Amino acid sequence: MQTPCIHVCSIEPATGFCAGCGRTLQEIGNWVSYSDIERRRIMALLPARLAGAAALSNDMKAGHASGPERPL
């Protein structure tokens, strides 16, 4: 059975996707019960999910790094 898992398992709170493979917890948990067609459909979505998550992470880092300073 084909799997996108790369053993970097950590769910990103901002997206709900695994940082390693891009799947949701539900998709990871149900992976073995999905048909080959369903697994291929999900796997086709993963590159865009991971790219979007990386862009969101970069935006968040940049926003924190360049945001206005607040007085204490």
C-alpha angles and dihedrals in degrees: 000000000000118000133178092214114131094176094253094118115179127126112225108224094212094057108017089230128122110256090222105044106009097237126132121241089254092053092047092049094047097039096108092049095051120098119245088255092054092047090051091048091053093044089055089059096050101081091055092045092051092046091050092047091050091050091049091049091050091048091050092049092048091048092053094044097048101031122121116279116246124212114245 
